[in-house]
Amino acid sequence: VTDLQTDIVPALAGIVGDSHVLTDPALRAGYEVDWTGRFRGRALAVVRPADLEQTCEVLHACHAARVPVVPQGGNTGLVGGSVPSPGSVVLSLSRLTDLEAVDLEAGEVTAAAGVTIAAVQERARSAGLEFGVDFGARDSATVGGAIATNAGGIRVLRHGPMRAQLVGIEAVLADGTVVRRLPGMMKDNTGYHLPSLLAGSEGTLAVITRVRLRLLPRLARRVVAVAALAGTGEAVALMARLRATLPALAAAELFFDDGLELVLSHARLERPFGESHPAYLLVECAAVTDPTDELTDALGSAAEVRDAVMAGDAPGRERLWQLRERQSEAVAAAGIPHKLDVSVPIGRMAAFETRVRDVVEAEAPGTRTILWGHVGDGNLHVNLLGPAPDDDRVDEAVLRLVVEMGGSISAEHGIGRAKVRWLSLDRRPEDLAAMRAIKDALDPAGILNPGVLFPAGE
Ligand SMILES: Cc1cc2nc3c(=O)[nH]c(=O)nc-3n(C[C@H](O)[C@H](O)[C@H](O)COP(=O)(O)OP(=O)(O)OC[C@H]3O[C@@H](n4cnc5c(N)ncnc54)[C@H](O)[C@@H]3O)c2cc1C
């Protein structure tokens, strides 16, 4: 530890004020563990700048002292990327909450990094528009964190992930330099597109401080249905037909009977069907005019559908969504899960679902395997309850299966610390070398999120 590193805490206090540099273990605690409780670290301090200027000064000071910096938004990420590495400072962007009025002419809004996804959705709605990304952690996840992980969620089928909403960005490089491209022009071919580069960079290239997001027409008439099915193959076939014939299709979420049972008892929800079925597909349609009849006809004529429930009113829709969305919380309440978010080509989803259960049982007998996913994106969330938090043999077995089946070892959560060891299974050496060259060019001292995406010390 150099003198500069020892002096970092008073230096940071000089920039943001004593009350925004947290060194007391009790105050740091919530920033040092991830949402699942599986990943933990210890920070020198947590620093909470108020604005862009303070963020630049913090980075400048940490860079001069070669103190690692771990950017953190809502700390809802699921791959340990926001948990501090040894000797690092957690840079919390939670005080950057400036949210501008919607630019109606452009159909865009500018938000500071610490604004939550729910606040952007609300601002868009109040202007008669809509934001294209939504997921369960909406009330805590920030736009900075969601861009940094290129979060996906339940609307990717229709609108794409965070990267597809991003039309401008402001960010601070490791040494405190600001890069900015915020006017939000849809046509802007003036060289490397920094917003696209920073989307999915997981805090390893720059600290995002402000983003410009595109908004969409508001489709206020919505209907949600849950269809009971024989399995994943039927869910894929039904989703493919609905996607081809129902332009209003906005979400298609797959879950299974064991996950349903878990959420029913955890959240005390009403049972949707009299009897159990192997699989369920939650479908939402959204349009300017009421899409209920279209969805009723489509489900009514589908041979795969064994039974179905439907809701058009807001509380009813919410009740059905909870059956799927609260499964994450139900799993977390049942233990410390291993969460593997993967995708496979859609045509192989059914085979993957069967094989992954077999692989888990062979590698870690007795493990509870709870699956759910965004079926239109070939994305399954593999939740494993049983293996110890630091025993990742079963993780490796699942990820090897994914690669063997031509999939991606991270569909939407990123690599973080959790999957660093296996990135080379998924990406070619040439691709990894290009990624490394970008990292070295933007952060030559390697202070931004060491151990995330690339192995620590590499
Ligand atoms: C209940 C639940 C449901 C979820 N559902 C989904 C889902 O459906 N789809 C999906 O894709 N994800 C989902 N997630 C995970 C998702 O990745 C996060 O919720 C969200 O994207 C992270 O935002 P955050 O502000 O919490 O970021 P954090 O967790 O704080 O950070 C995540 C990563 O981004 C970096 N980072 C954070 N802020 C910045 C910044 N300003 N600049 C640079 N880097 C930064 C961090 O260093 C870290 O590597 C879910 C999480 C939970 C808990």
The ligand as an SDF file (V2000), in Angstrom:
LIG
                    3D

 53 58  0  0  0  0  0  0  0  0999 V2000
  -35.1010   -9.3620   -9.2870 C   0  0  0  0  0  0  0  0  0  0  0  0
  -34.1440   -9.1040  -10.4090 C   0  0  0  0  0  0  0  0  0  0  0  0
  -34.5710   -9.2550  -11.7210 C   0  0  0  0  0  0  0  0  0  0  0  0
  -33.6980   -9.0120  -12.7760 C   0  0  0  0  0  0  0  0  0  0  0  0
  -34.1590   -9.1890  -14.0440 N   0  0  0  0  0  0  0  0  0  0  0  0
  -33.3230   -8.9670  -15.0860 C   0  0  0  0  0  0  0  0  0  0  0  0
  -33.7770   -9.1780  -16.4140 C   0  0  0  0  0  0  0  0  0  0  0  0
  -34.9040   -9.6090  -16.6610 O   0  0  0  0  0  0  0  0  0  0  0  0
  -32.9160   -8.8860  -17.4100 N   0  0  0  0  0  0  0  0  0  0  0  0
  -31.6420   -8.4340  -17.1750 C   0  0  0  0  0  0  0  0  0  0  0  0
  -30.9010   -8.1880  -18.1250 O   0  0  0  0  0  0  0  0  0  0  0  0
  -31.1990   -8.2550  -15.9240 N   0  0  0  0  0  0  0  0  0  0  0  0
  -31.9940   -8.5170  -14.8760 C   0  0  0  0  0  0  0  0  0  0  0  0
  -31.5190   -8.3540  -13.5990 N   0  0  0  0  0  0  0  0  0  0  0  0
  -30.0780   -8.0240  -13.4140 C   0  0  0  0  0  0  0  0  0  0  0  0
  -29.6760   -6.7300  -14.0390 C   0  0  0  0  0  0  0  0  0  0  0  0
  -28.3490   -6.8460  -14.5660 O   0  0  0  0  0  0  0  0  0  0  0  0
  -29.6690   -5.5670  -13.1130 C   0  0  0  0  0  0  0  0  0  0  0  0
  -30.8840   -5.4920  -12.4250 O   0  0  0  0  0  0  0  0  0  0  0  0
  -29.3720   -4.1920  -13.7370 C   0  0  0  0  0  0  0  0  0  0  0  0
  -29.0150   -4.2270  -15.0910 O   0  0  0  0  0  0  0  0  0  0  0  0
  -28.1950   -3.6180  -13.0210 C   0  0  0  0  0  0  0  0  0  0  0  0
  -28.4380   -2.3050  -12.6630 O   0  0  0  0  0  0  0  0  0  0  0  0
  -27.8300   -1.7280  -11.3020 P   0  0  0  0  0  0  0  0  0  0  0  0
  -28.0160   -0.2660  -11.3330 O   0  0  0  0  0  0  0  0  0  0  0  0
  -28.3670   -2.4390  -10.1330 O   0  0  0  0  0  0  0  0  0  0  0  0
  -26.2690   -2.0610  -11.4970 O   0  0  0  0  0  0  0  0  0  0  0  0
  -25.2480   -2.6650  -10.4510 P   0  0  0  0  0  0  0  0  0  0  0  0
  -25.6970   -4.0050   -9.9800 O   0  0  0  0  0  0  0  0  0  0  0  0
  -24.9220   -1.6610   -9.4340 O   0  0  0  0  0  0  0  0  0  0  0  0
  -23.9720   -2.8710  -11.4120 O   0  0  0  0  0  0  0  0  0  0  0  0
  -23.9950   -3.8020  -12.4420 C   0  0  0  0  0  0  0  0  0  0  0  0
  -22.6920   -3.6660  -13.2640 C   0  0  0  0  0  0  0  0  0  0  0  0
  -22.6530   -2.4060  -13.9220 O   0  0  0  0  0  0  0  0  0  0  0  0
  -21.5550   -1.6200  -13.4630 C   0  0  0  0  0  0  0  0  0  0  0  0
  -22.0630   -0.2540  -13.3010 N   0  0  0  0  0  0  0  0  0  0  0  0
  -23.0940    0.1590  -12.5210 C   0  0  0  0  0  0  0  0  0  0  0  0
  -23.3020    1.4720  -12.7000 N   0  0  0  0  0  0  0  0  0  0  0  0
  -22.3780    1.8940  -13.6020 C   0  0  0  0  0  0  0  0  0  0  0  0
  -22.0870    3.1610  -14.1840 C   0  0  0  0  0  0  0  0  0  0  0  0
  -22.7960    4.2430  -13.9020 N   0  0  0  0  0  0  0  0  0  0  0  0
  -21.0560    3.2330  -15.0490 N   0  0  0  0  0  0  0  0  0  0  0  0
  -20.3210    2.1400  -15.3580 C   0  0  0  0  0  0  0  0  0  0  0  0
  -20.5630    0.9280  -14.8450 N   0  0  0  0  0  0  0  0  0  0  0  0
  -21.5920    0.8050  -13.9780 C   0  0  0  0  0  0  0  0  0  0  0  0
  -21.0980   -2.2730  -12.1770 C   0  0  0  0  0  0  0  0  0  0  0  0
  -19.7280   -2.0560  -11.9460 O   0  0  0  0  0  0  0  0  0  0  0  0
  -21.4220   -3.7270  -12.4310 C   0  0  0  0  0  0  0  0  0  0  0  0
  -20.4020   -4.3340  -13.1910 O   0  0  0  0  0  0  0  0  0  0  0  0
  -32.3640   -8.5950  -12.5180 C   0  0  0  0  0  0  0  0  0  0  0  0
  -31.9450   -8.4170  -11.2000 C   0  0  0  0  0  0  0  0  0  0  0  0
  -32.8150   -8.6870  -10.1470 C   0  0  0  0  0  0  0  0  0  0  0  0
  -32.3140   -8.4950   -8.7540 C   0  0  0  0  0  0  0  0  0  0  0  0
  1  2  1  0
  2  3  1  0
  2 52  2  0
  3  4  2  0
  4  5  1  0
  4 50  1  0
  5  6  2  0
  6  7  1  0
  6 13  1  0
  7  8  2  0
  7  9  1  0
  9 10  1  0
 10 11  2  0
 10 12  1  0
 12 13  2  0
 13 14  1  0
 14 15  1  0
 14 50  1  0
 15 16  1  0
 16 17  1  0
 16 18  1  0
 18 19  1  0
 18 20  1  0
 20 21  1  0
 20 22  1  0
 22 23  1  0
 23 24  1  0
 24 25  2  0
 24 26  1  0
 24 27  1  0
 27 28  1  0
 28 29  2  0
 28 30  1  0
 28 31  1  0
 31 32  1  0
 32 33  1  0
 33 34  1  0
 33 48  1  0
 34 35  1  0
 35 36  1  0
 35 46  1  0
 36 37  1  0
 36 45  1  0
 37 38  2  0
 38 39  1  0
 39 40  1  0
 39 45  2  0
 40 41  1  0
 40 42  2  0
 42 43  1  0
 43 44  2  0
 44 45  1  0
 46 47  1  0
 46 48  1  0
 48 49  1  0
 50 51  2  0
 51 52  1  0
 52 53  1  0
M  END
$$$$
